[in-house]
Amino acid sequence: MNYRKQIKRTKKDINALMRNVLRAVYHFERFKEKYFGITYELYYAMTVIDGSRKKTISELADTMGIPLHKATRIVQRLHAKHFVERTTSLRDKRVVYVGLTREGKKCLNAIEEFCFDTIMNNILSVSPDEFAMFVQVASSIPEILAIPHYDKKEVQYGK
């Protein structure tokens, strides 16, 4: 379905919409940071690390789209909070595996419970149709906000 033809939005409308979404997400994440003591970046890293098998720091960096040294710092911060454990590969000492600790899983579950409870409480202020639309749009956010692959050398602000 081609939404561009169905819904005519101006650049100003889309920018206003994005700012409203950004504002809501920003305040939601700031509250979580204050309440749980964990930044959005650390929370996202924990969701990437969570799973049935341990991830390497390189896999974490690739998934998050960040340099390896930044992923290493994130893991160090999570380790300092006792949320992850690090294991060096027996085959290659340069490879470090990362997994959530029991404390890390407990924190991640608490954050996810908070998110679920908040949404379930707040849906009372919207109609069932609006909530269904929210779920539909939220499911498409990765496609809607997909970033084209740019040559980093070509991307400059103001050009």
Secondary structure, DSSP 8 states (H G I E B T S, - for coil): --HHHH----HHHHHHHHHHHHHHHHHHHHHHHHHHS--HHHHHHHHHH-SSS-EEHHHHHHHHT--HHHHHHHHHHHHHTT-EEEEE-SS-TT-EEEEE-HHHHHHHHHHHHHHHHHHHHHGGGS-HHHHHHHHHHHHHHHHHT------TTT--TT-
